[in-house]
Amino acid sequence: MEILFSTELWASLLTLTALEIVLGVDNLVFLTVTSNRLPPEQRPFARRVGLVLACVMRILLLFTIAWLAHLSKPLFTIGEFAVSIRDLVLLAGGLFLIAKGTQEIHQTVEGKEQDLRIGVKAGLTMVIVQIGMLDLVFSLDSVITAVGLVEHIWVMVIAIVIAILLMIFAASPLGDFIDRHPTVKMLALSFLLLVGLVLVADGLHFHIPRGYVYFAIAFSVFVEGMNHVMWRRQGGD
């Protein structure tokens, strides 16, 4: 019972929870943009399923730490470049995000929104599959960060669950806001391109400090927020 009253343990739980939320921002943006392709009545279900998948994957990865470490071992080499399973996963995830972001931007700018009334069931299935695939990529960074910061697995599990629950509550308001504001949607899509580039760079062993990425995202959100404030003062809705 003494461990429950440990100041260090509670500090590590709060720190890890905050980091899990920050690391989950890119996942939440992708989930929101992707689910917004569905009819309004399907979106909350897709978001909840996506975040539950993220939670389950991260917890499962925590209990396979030895296997997770094995992912970084070289599978083969190309010249002096060693390629591991983790590199391949990051490359595939990054390229998918770049392709997905580019496709969404094209459809938004060209005004060629898909008819969501056709093949709703298949659309929902495809969205959940895409979310599940990207959850695995995003979970790698999240779990590696957790393992590096905290010794107790149960603390990591609690932090992940708290972060996912908070994101579940934030997913619908964020999705509705993005859907109502085209400029915000374009900004979110640009975030997907940025995150995709970061994942590709990581897969090629060029590590971009996440602090730079999060600063760029935060600054862009701040500028967009100021634009909305000015727009409202000028009589916008």
N, C-alpha and C positions, 0 to 999 in steps of 0.2 A: 504493500500500500504506500510505502514511502515514495515510490517512484511517481505516484500520482500528484504528490505535492512538490515535485522538483521544479524549481523555477526554470532551470535550463531546458527541461523537457517541454514545458508549456511555451517557452520562447521559441524553441525549435519548431513546435507544432504551428504556431502563429506565422513564423517566417516561411515555413514550407507551404502552408495554405495560401499565403499571399503570392508566393512564387508560382504555385500551381495555377492560380487564377490568371496571373500574367502570362504564363506559358500557354494557357488555354485560350487566350484572346484570338490567336490566328485560327485555331480550331473553331471557335465560336463564329468568327466572321465567315469562314468557309461554309459552315453548317447553315448559317442564316441565308447567305446568298443562294446556296443550292436549294434549300427548302422553299425559298420564295418563287421557284419555278413551278411549284405545285399549286393547286387550287387552295384558297384560304382555309377551307375546312380540313385539309390534309396536313397543313404546315405544322401545327402544334405537335401532332403525333410524330412526324418525321424528326422534329427537333428533339423531342424527348427520347425517342429511340436512339438517335445519334449520340446524345450525351450519355445515355445509359451504356451504349456500346463503348464509348471512350472510357467510362469508369471501370467497366468490366475488364477491358483490355489492359488498362494500367495496373489494376490489382493483380491480374494474372501474370503480367510481366514482372511484378515485384517478387512473386513467388517462384520465378524462374531466373533468378539473378545470374546463376552459373551459365545458363543458356544465353542470357543477354550478353554476358562477357564474351561468349564464344562467337557472337555475331561480328565482333571486331577483328577476329582472326582472318588473315588473308586467305581467300579462296584460290586466287591465281594472281600472277603479276604480269603487267604489260611494261616491259622495260624495267624501270625502277619504281613503277607505280603499282602498289599492292592494292588489290580490290577485295573487299570483304562483303559479306551479306548486308551489313549495315550501310555500306556505301551504295550498293545497288538499290536498297529500299529508299534511301534518301534521294538518289538520282531519279528513280521512278516517280516518287511522290512529288518532287520538285517540278519535273517535266509535266506531270499531270496538272499541277496547279497552274503552271504557265499556260498550258493549252486550254484549260478550263476558263481561266481569267480572260484570255484573249477571245475565246468563243463568246463568253457572256458580254464582253464589251462590244464586240461586233454586232451581236443581236440587239443590244440596247441602243447603240448609236444608229444602226440601220433601221431600227423599228420593226425588226422581224421576230417579234415575240412568238414563241411556239403556241399553238392552240392547245391550251391545257385541258380542254374538255375531251380531247381524243386520247384514248389510251391512258386514262388516269391511273389505273392499277399498275400498269407497266412503268409509268413515270414514277410512282411512289417507290416501287421496288428498286428502280435504277438509282434514285436519289439515296435510298438507304444503303445500297451497295457502295456507292461512291463515298458516302460519309464513313462507312465502316473501313474502307481501304485507307482513307486519309487519317482516320483515327489512329490506325496502327503506326503511321509515320510520325504523327504528332506525339503519340504516347512514348516513343523512344526517348526523345529529349526530356520529356516530363519525368519519366522513371529514372533515367540516368542522373538527373538533377537531384531527385529525391534520395537516391542511394548514396550520392556523394555528400549529402548534408546531414542525414539522420541515420542513427544506428538501428533503431527499433522499427521493424516492419509495420507493427500495428499503428505507430504514429504516422507513417507514410500513408497507410490505408485511410485513416481518419482524415488526414489533410486532403487526400484525393476526393473522398466522398463529400466533404464540406465544399470544396471548390466546385465540384460538379453540380451539387444542389444549388449553389448560388448562381451558376451559369444557366441552370434550368429555369430559374425565376427570371433571369435577364434575357433569355433567348427570344421569347415572344415579343416583349416591348421593343427590343433591338430590331427584330425582323420586321415588325410593323413600321417602325420609324424609317428603316432603309427602304421599305417598299413605297412609302409615301413621298420620299425625297430622292429624285433621280441623281442629284449631285452626290448625295451620301452613298448611294449605290455604286456610283462610278468610283468614289474614293475607296469603298470596300473592295471593289474588284482590283483596284491598283494595289491594295494590300496583299491580295492573293498573288499577284505577279511578284511583288517584293519578297514575300515568304517563299514562293517557288524558287526564286533566284538564290535565296539564302540556303535552301535545302540542296540545290544543285551544287552550290559552292562547297557545302559541307561534304557532299558525296565525292567531290573532286579533291578533298583534303585542304580546301582553302576556307579556314574558319573565319566567319564574320562575327565579331562580338555581338551578342543579342542586344546589349545595351544600346548600340547604335540603331538597330532596327526598331526597337521599342521607342526610342527618342523620335525617330522619323515619323512613326505612326502617331505618337502622342502630339507632336507638333502639327501634323496634318489635321488631326481631329480638332485641335485648338483653333487653327485657321478657319476650318469649316464651321466651327461653332460661332466664331466671330462673324462670318458671312451670314449665318442664319439670324444672328442678333440684329445686324444692320438691315437685313431684308425685312424682318418683322417691324422694325422701327419705320421703314418706308411704306408700310401698309400691306406687307405680305401676310398670307394666312399661316 
